[in-house]
Amino acid sequence: MKVADLLESRRMQWRELEQLCDQTNHWLRKRMPAADVLRFSALYRSACADLALADAYQLPPATIEYLHQLVGRAHNQLYRGEALTFRGWFRELFVAVPRRLRADRCLWLAAGVFWGLFLLTAVLAFVTPEFAERVLTKDLMMRLEDMYSKPVERSLVEGGTEGSAMGGFYIFNNCGIGLQCFAFGLFLGVGGLYETIFNAIILGTVFGFMAKSPHADNFFQFVTAHGPFELTAVVLCAAAGMRLGFSLVWTHGLTRIESLRLAGKEAMSTVWTALVLFVLAAGIEGFVSPSSLPYAVKAAVAIFSCALLVVYFFVLGRGKR
């Protein structure tokens, strides 16, 4: 059979591919049936082969141009990017990301090290004043007591403008701490582990020391509400940094550059979650923490924040994959 006759016999398939291209526009918000996808891909491959034959045997330009347009249209339909839908974003944020975070061993390591040392040093500083003095030094202890010597008097309404400014400052400051934890992790993961240990010991000692201070009420009036989000974000940043650093040591057969690139993609969920928590913590720290709201309200904010974290990290995304 001549090539021209062969291509002419395939004209029915080209028309069928055109019809499927038209139909795919109706499936933008739904999944295309599997049978149609298989038929579409088979017709697309066949049209590509027909185009190659038409070019090789120099068939009429009109036929070649038609096949070029048909193949190009089918290619765009078959390999188009996924539409940015609310359902897609919702699934990514509340199903896929929690699953990835639960499967991140670096996150489990960072959380275990941070919270274990935080609680241990808090107890030691509360029970043994000498321990707090060795970790914080007398000068820092005096500055902490002076900082929280006066009760919080600014009301939530009075602090509208100032609260906004302080919220921006806290975002900048907290993200700086998170970025430091993240950056140290690039030192083969050991740097991130060191920074996690350092922050856990300092923060735990401060909490333990101030819990025994005469100004403990003022201290906890300020730190209780925003503490859960802020401390969790620090842990997430440290975990993301450690994942990058450890990827340079354990490459799993890849080159170090490829291993680092893959780890960077996997760490993005952790980094973005930490950023969201920093923003939430800064908002609470700018408006709720320094306000004259009753401590019961601030404690309720902290409890609600902890409940949200537990649900997000341990409940969402479970079930069939």
ChimeraX attribute file (.defattr): number of C-alpha atoms within 10 A of each C-alpha:
attribute: neighborCount
match mode: 1-to-1
recipient: residues
	/A:1	5
	/A:2	7
	/A:3	13
	/A:4	14
	/A:5	9
	/A:6	12
	/A:7	18
	/A:8	12
	/A:9	11
	/A:10	13
	/A:11	12
	/A:12	11
	/A:13	14
	/A:14	22
	/A:15	13
	/A:16	14
	/A:17	24
	/A:18	17
	/A:19	12
	/A:20	18
	/A:21	19
	/A:22	14
	/A:23	13
	/A:24	18
	/A:25	11
	/A:26	11
	/A:27	11
	/A:28	11
	/A:29	11
	/A:30	8
	/A:31	10
	/A:32	14
	/A:33	9
	/A:34	9
	/A:35	8
	/A:36	13
	/A:37	15
	/A:38	11
	/A:39	13
	/A:40	22
	/A:41	15
	/A:42	12
	/A:43	21
	/A:44	22
	/A:45	14
	/A:46	17
	/A:47	23
	/A:48	18
	/A:49	13
	/A:50	20
	/A:51	21
	/A:52	15
	/A:53	17
	/A:54	20
	/A:55	16
	/A:56	9
	/A:57	10
	/A:58	12
	/A:59	15
	/A:60	11
	/A:61	11
	/A:62	9
	/A:63	15
	/A:64	18
	/A:65	14
	/A:66	13
	/A:67	20
	/A:68	16
	/A:69	11
	/A:70	20
	/A:71	24
	/A:72	14
	/A:73	16
	/A:74	25
	/A:75	16
	/A:76	11
	/A:77	16
	/A:78	15
	/A:79	8
	/A:80	9
	/A:81	8
	/A:82	9
	/A:83	9
	/A:84	8
	/A:85	10
	/A:86	9
	/A:87	9
	/A:88	11
	/A:89	12
	/A:90	11
	/A:91	13
	/A:92	15
	/A:93	16
	/A:94	15
	/A:95	18
	/A:96	17
	/A:97	21
	/A:98	23
	/A:99	20
	/A:100	16
	/A:101	22
	/A:102	15
	/A:103	11
	/A:104	17
	/A:105	13
	/A:106	24
	/A:107	23
	/A:108	16
	/A:109	15
	/A:110	23
	/A:111	20
	/A:112	13
	/A:113	16
	/A:114	27
	/A:115	19
	/A:116	15
	/A:117	22
	/A:118	23
	/A:119	18
	/A:120	16
	/A:121	26
	/A:122	25
	/A:123	17
	/A:124	17
	/A:125	26
	/A:126	21
	/A:127	14
	/A:128	14
	/A:129	14
	/A:130	12
	/A:131	17
	/A:132	25
	/A:133	16
	/A:134	11
	/A:135	16
	/A:136	19
	/A:137	12
	/A:138	12
	/A:139	9
	/A:140	13
	/A:141	18
	/A:142	11
	/A:143	11
	/A:144	18
	/A:145	18
	/A:146	11
	/A:147	13
	/A:148	20
	/A:149	16
	/A:150	12
	/A:151	15
	/A:152	17
	/A:153	10
	/A:154	13
	/A:155	14
	/A:156	16
	/A:157	11
	/A:158	11
	/A:159	17
	/A:160	13
	/A:161	12
	/A:162	12
	/A:163	23
	/A:164	15
	/A:165	13
	/A:166	19
	/A:167	21
	/A:168	16
	/A:169	14
	/A:170	20
	/A:171	21
	/A:172	15
	/A:173	14
	/A:174	22
	/A:175	22
	/A:176	12
	/A:177	18
	/A:178	25
	/A:179	18
	/A:180	17
	/A:181	27
	/A:182	28
	/A:183	21
	/A:184	21
	/A:185	27
	/A:186	21
	/A:187	16
	/A:188	19
	/A:189	25
	/A:190	16
	/A:191	20
	/A:192	29
	/A:193	24
	/A:194	15
	/A:195	20
	/A:196	27
	/A:197	19
	/A:198	15
	/A:199	19
	/A:200	25
	/A:201	22
	/A:202	18
	/A:203	19
	/A:204	25
	/A:205	29
	/A:206	22
	/A:207	23
	/A:208	25
	/A:209	27
	/A:210	23
	/A:211	18
	/A:212	14
	/A:213	18
	/A:214	12
	/A:215	18
	/A:216	17
	/A:217	18
	/A:218	20
	/A:219	22
	/A:220	19
	/A:221	23
	/A:222	21
	/A:223	20
	/A:224	19
	/A:225	26
	/A:226	25
	/A:227	19
	/A:228	20
	/A:229	23
	/A:230	24
	/A:231	22
	/A:232	21
	/A:233	27
	/A:234	28
	/A:235	28
	/A:236	29
	/A:237	31
	/A:238	37
	/A:239	31
	/A:240	31
	/A:241	33
	/A:242	31
	/A:243	26
	/A:244	28
	/A:245	25
	/A:246	21
	/A:247	24
	/A:248	21
	/A:249	13
	/A:250	13
	/A:251	16
	/A:252	10
	/A:253	8
	/A:254	13
	/A:255	12
	/A:256	15
	/A:257	12
	/A:258	14
	/A:259	19
	/A:260	22
	/A:261	14
	/A:262	15
	/A:263	21
	/A:264	17
	/A:265	11
	/A:266	17
	/A:267	24
	/A:268	13
	/A:269	20
	/A:270	24
	/A:271	22
	/A:272	15
	/A:273	18
	/A:274	25
	/A:275	22
	/A:276	13
	/A:277	25
	/A:278	26
	/A:279	21
	/A:280	18
	/A:281	26
	/A:282	28
	/A:283	20
	/A:284	25
	/A:285	24
	/A:286	26
	/A:287	22
	/A:288	24
	/A:289	26
	/A:290	23
	/A:291	23
	/A:292	18
	/A:293	16
	/A:294	9
	/A:295	18
	/A:296	10
	/A:297	12
	/A:298	23
	/A:299	17
	/A:300	13
	/A:301	19
	/A:302	20
	/A:303	15
	/A:304	14
	/A:305	19
	/A:306	16
	/A:307	12
	/A:308	14
	/A:309	16
	/A:310	12
	/A:311	13
	/A:312	19
	/A:313	16
	/A:314	14
	/A:315	15
	/A:316	16
	/A:317	21
	/A:318	11
	/A:319	7
	/A:320	4
	/A:321	7
